[in-house]
Amino acid sequence: MLQLDAQQLQRLSIVGYNGVHFPQWMSSSPSLKYLELEDRKVCSQLPELGKLLFLKTMHVYNMIHVKHLFEESYDGGVVFMAIENLSLEKLPNLTRLSRDDGENMFPHLSKLEITECPKLSGFPSLPSINDLHIQGRGLATHSSHPHY
């Protein structure tokens, strides 16, 4: 039931929130640039964040039921258009970044860190990636190759 006028909100961290759903205003926070979501053990779906125009950094940690970062059907528009830095950690049921991959997803993503996401398979095209770090279950890779 957290209510907030989020029109000017630029940075948000939610840690240990026990609600089943995220507040609606999170999906329409026009100025949000940094988002951290941690320890949401009962939630299975993230808020609709893919259309936020200024979100540059997102960290998602320890959310055991989340399967996709972007659950909505891909309509051909740009999704996660400003994200440059994405960190995913301890998401044991994450299978894909998006339910439906598309050409205009994560067009500016340059740094991607994935830790302990054993079911994650397949990525959309990531044309701007230049720093990729994957770690978990004994596997650790780090690359600075510009094309993935």
N, C-alpha and C positions, 0 to 999 in steps of 0.2 A: 504494500500500500504506500510505498515511498512516492511522494509527489514532489515535483520540482519544476520550476520554470527554467528550462534548459536552453533557452535561446542564446545565452552568452557563454555557456559551459564549454571549456576547451579541453579539460583533463578530467578523467573519471576513473576511479579504481573502486571495484566492488569485490570485497573479500569476505567470504563466509556468509553471504546472504542466503537464507534458507527458503526463500519463496519458490514456488513452482514455476512461475513465469517472471520474466524481466518486466520492468515498468515500460509502458507504451512510449513514454517520452524519450526513451533512449534511441528509438528508431528515427526520431525526428529532431535530433539535437543538431542544428545546422552548423554550429561552430566547433563541434567536437573534433579534436586532433589526436588525442591520446586516450586509449581505452585499455584497461586491465580488468579481466574477469578471472576470479580465482575461487576455488572450493565451492562449486555449485554441484553438490552431489545428488540433488533431486531433480534438477532441470535437464531436459533432453533436447532443448532447442534454444539456440541463441536468438537474441532480438534481430530484427531485420536491419542489418548494418551495412549491407552491400551498396546502398544508394547514398550513404553519407558522403558529401562532396569533399570534406576537408580531413577526414580521418586518415592520418599518416602512419600511426603506430598502433598495433593491437597485440596484446599478450593475452593468451587464453591458457589457464593452468588448471589441472586437477578437476576436470568436469567429466565424470565417468560415463555419462549417458549420451553425450553429444556425438552425432554421426557425421554432420556436415557443418561448415561455417556458414554456408549460404543455402538455406532450405528452399527458397522460393524457386519457381520455375524461371529459367533463363529466358528473357524476352528479346535478347539481342542487343540490349543497351550495355553501357559500360558498368561493370560491377566492381566494387572496391577500387574505384578509379584513382584515389590519392594514396592508397597504402604503399608505403616504402619499406616498412619494417614489420614483419610478422613473426611472432614467437608462439609456438604451440608445445605444451608440455603436459605429460601425464593425461593424455586423452585416449584411454584404452579402446574405445569404440569408434573413434574417428576413422571413417573409411575413405572420404574424399574431402577436398576443400569445398566443393560445391556439389549439390545434388546433380545438376546438369552443367557440364563444362561448356564454355563458350569462348569465342575469340577475344572478347573484350573484358576479360577478367584479370584483375591484378596487373594492369598495363605498366605501372610504375614500381612494382615490387622489386627491390634491389637486395634485400636481406631477408632470408627465410631460415628460421631455426626450428627444428623439429626434434623433440626429445620424448622418448617413451610413448610413441603412437604406433603400436605394433600392427594395427589393421589398416593403416593409411596406405593406399595404393592408387597410383595415377594422379596426375596433376594436369591442370589446364596449361596452355602455353604460357610461359613466363618469360617474355622477351627482354625484360630489364634486369633479370637476376644476375648479381655478380658476387654474392656471398651466400653460400648454402652450407648449413651445418645440420647433420642428421646423426642422432645418437640414441641408442637404446638396445637392450637385450644383447649386449656385447658388440653391437655394430656401432662404429663411429667413423664418420667421414666428414671431411671439411674440404671445401673447394672454393676457389675464387675465380672459377671459369666464367666468362661473361655470357655464355649461351646455354640455356637449359630449356 
